C-alpha cells in the first residue's frame, strides 16, 4: 500500500455509482482496488460490488476451545500439583472442574469474538485513501486505490460513468 494512489468519485444517483463499478470492473480493475462509501445503509451488493465473505463464526469457536482447554489444564493441574484427599473423595473432582471449564469456555469465546470483530472489520486501517465529508450528507463515493500508473485511467473511467466530482487522496 505504500506505492498506491487513491481517488474518490462522488455520485448522487445510485445507478450512476453502480455503473461506475461496472465500468471499473470491465476496465480491468480488481475488486480489491475499488470500494463504495456511503452514509446511507444500502444492503451489501446493492451496487454490484463483491460481497465480502464473513468468517466471524470461527473466532468464538476457537476461543471456546482454547478457554475449555485452559480451564481443564488449570483445574486438573492445580489438583494434581497439590493432591489433597478429603474424606476419601477423588483428587480430580469433576463437578468443580466443570464449573471452571464452563467459565473458561465462555470467557475464551467472548475474548476471541472481540478479537475476531477487530480483524474482520479490518481495523486498524492504516491507509484510508481518499475521502469526502459529503458522503455523510447523502453522496455516494467510489474510491479507487491503485498504482500511480493506473490512476489516470481510473479517473477516465469514473468521468465516463457520470461522476459529479473527483478528489485525489494525495492532494
C-alpha positions as CSV (number, residue, x, y, z in Angstrom):
1,X,0.0,0.0,0.0
2,X,3.0,2.3,0.2
3,X,3.1,2.9,-3.5
4,X,-0.6,3.4,-4.1
5,X,-2.7,6.4,-5.1
6,X,-6.3,6.9,-4.2
7,X,-9.1,8.9,-5.8
8,X,-12.8,9.3,-5.0
9,X,-15.6,10.0,-7.3
10,X,-18.8,11.5,-5.8
11,X,-22.2,10.5,-7.1
12,X,-25.8,11.4,-6.1
13,X,-27.5,8.7,-8.1
14,X,-27.3,5.0,-7.0
15,X,-27.5,3.9,-10.6
16,X,-24.6,6.1,-11.7
17,X,-22.5,4.7,-8.9
18,X,-23.4,1.1,-9.9
19,X,-22.5,1.9,-13.5
20,X,-19.1,3.3,-12.3
21,X,-18.4,0.0,-10.6
22,X,-19.4,-2.0,-13.7
23,X,-17.1,0.3,-15.8
24,X,-14.2,-0.2,-13.4
25,X,-14.7,-3.9,-13.4
26,X,-14.8,-4.0,-17.2
27,X,-11.7,-1.8,-17.4
28,X,-9.7,-4.5,-15.6
29,X,-9.7,-3.2,-12.1
30,X,-9.7,-5.8,-9.4
31,X,-12.5,-5.8,-6.8
32,X,-9.8,-5.1,-4.1
33,X,-8.9,-1.8,-5.9
34,X,-12.3,-0.1,-5.6
35,X,-14.8,0.4,-2.9
36,X,-18.2,2.1,-2.3
37,X,-18.5,4.6,0.6
38,X,-22.0,5.8,1.6
39,X,-23.6,7.2,4.7
40,X,-26.9,5.5,3.7
41,X,-27.4,1.9,4.8
42,X,-27.6,0.1,1.4
43,X,-27.6,-3.7,1.6
44,X,-24.3,-5.4,0.7
45,X,-24.0,-6.0,-3.1
46,X,-26.6,-3.2,-3.9
47,X,-24.1,-1.6,-6.3
48,X,-22.9,-4.8,-7.8
49,X,-19.8,-4.9,-5.7
50,X,-18.2,-8.0,-4.4
51,X,-19.9,-9.2,-1.2
52,X,-17.3,-10.0,1.4
53,X,-17.2,-13.4,2.9
54,X,-17.5,-13.2,6.6
55,X,-15.8,-15.7,8.8
56,X,-16.6,-14.3,12.2
57,X,-18.2,-17.5,13.4
58,X,-14.8,-19.2,13.5
59,X,-13.4,-16.9,16.2
60,X,-15.8,-17.8,19.1
61,X,-15.4,-21.5,18.3
62,X,-11.6,-21.2,18.6
63,X,-11.9,-19.1,21.7
64,X,-14.3,-21.6,23.3
65,X,-11.9,-24.5,22.6
66,X,-8.9,-22.5,24.0
67,X,-10.9,-21.5,27.1
68,X,-12.1,-25.0,27.7
69,X,-8.5,-26.4,27.4
70,X,-7.1,-23.7,29.7
71,X,-9.9,-24.4,32.3
72,X,-9.2,-28.1,32.1
73,X,-5.4,-27.7,32.4
74,X,-5.8,-25.1,35.2
75,X,-8.1,-27.2,37.4
76,X,-6.5,-30.6,36.7
77,X,-3.0,-29.2,37.1
78,X,-3.8,-27.5,40.3
79,X,-5.4,-30.6,41.8
80,X,-2.6,-32.8,40.7
81,X,0.1,-30.4,41.9
82,X,-1.5,-30.2,45.4
83,X,-3.1,-33.6,46.0
84,X,-5.3,-33.1,49.0
85,X,-7.5,-36.1,49.7
86,X,-10.6,-35.0,51.7
87,X,-12.9,-37.6,53.2
88,X,-11.9,-40.3,50.6
89,X,-13.0,-38.2,47.6
90,X,-11.1,-38.5,44.4
91,X,-8.3,-36.0,43.7
92,X,-9.8,-34.8,40.4
93,X,-13.4,-33.7,41.3
94,X,-15.4,-33.5,38.1
95,X,-18.3,-31.1,39.3
96,X,-15.9,-28.3,40.5
97,X,-13.8,-28.7,37.4
98,X,-16.9,-28.5,35.1
99,X,-17.8,-25.1,36.6
100,X,-14.3,-23.7,35.9
101,X,-14.2,-25.2,32.4
102,X,-17.6,-23.7,31.6
103,X,-16.5,-20.3,32.7
104,X,-13.2,-20.6,30.8
105,X,-15.1,-21.6,27.7
106,X,-17.4,-18.6,27.9
107,X,-14.6,-16.2,28.6
108,X,-12.5,-17.6,25.7
109,X,-15.4,-17.3,23.4
110,X,-16.1,-13.7,24.4
111,X,-12.5,-12.5,24.1
112,X,-11.9,-14.2,20.8
113,X,-15.2,-12.7,19.5
114,X,-14.0,-9.2,20.2
115,X,-10.6,-10.0,18.6
116,X,-12.5,-11.5,15.6
117,X,-14.6,-8.4,15.2
118,X,-11.5,-6.3,15.1
119,X,-9.8,-8.5,12.5
120,X,-12.9,-9.0,10.3
121,X,-13.6,-5.2,10.3
122,X,-10.0,-4.7,9.0
123,X,-9.1,-2.5,11.9
124,X,-6.9,-0.5,12.4
125,X,-6.9,0.7,8.8
126,X,-3.5,2.2,8.1
127,X,-4.2,3.6,4.6
128,X,-7.7,5.1,4.4
129,X,-7.4,6.6,0.9
130,X,-9.4,9.4,-0.4
131,X,-12.5,10.7,1.5
132,X,-15.0,13.5,1.3
133,X,-17.3,14.7,4.1
134,X,-20.2,15.0,1.7
135,X,-20.6,11.2,1.9
136,X,-22.3,11.7,5.3
137,X,-24.7,14.1,3.6
138,X,-26.0,11.6,1.1
139,X,-23.5,11.4,-1.6
140,X,-22.1,8.1,-2.8
141,X,-18.3,7.8,-3.1
142,X,-16.5,5.3,-5.3
143,X,-12.8,5.1,-4.2
144,X,-10.2,3.6,-6.4
145,X,-6.8,2.8,-4.8
146,X,-4.3,1.5,-7.3
147,X,-0.8,2.1,-8.6
148,X,0.2,5.6,-9.8
149,X,0.4,4.4,-13.4
150,X,-3.3,3.3,-13.5
151,X,-4.8,6.1,-11.5
152,X,-5.3,8.3,-14.7
153,X,-7.2,5.5,-16.4
154,X,-9.4,5.2,-13.3
155,X,-10.2,9.0,-13.5
156,X,-11.2,8.5,-17.1
157,X,-13.5,5.6,-16.2
158,X,-15.2,7.5,-13.4
159,X,-15.7,10.5,-15.7
160,X,-17.4,8.4,-18.4
161,X,-19.7,7.0,-15.7
162,X,-21.1,10.4,-14.9
163,X,-19.2,11.5,-11.8
164,X,-20.0,14.8,-10.3
165,X,-16.6,15.5,-8.8
166,X,-13.3,13.7,-8.4
167,X,-11.0,14.3,-5.5
168,X,-7.5,13.0,-5.2
169,X,-6.3,11.5,-1.9
170,X,-2.7,12.8,-2.2
171,X,-3.5,16.4,-2.7
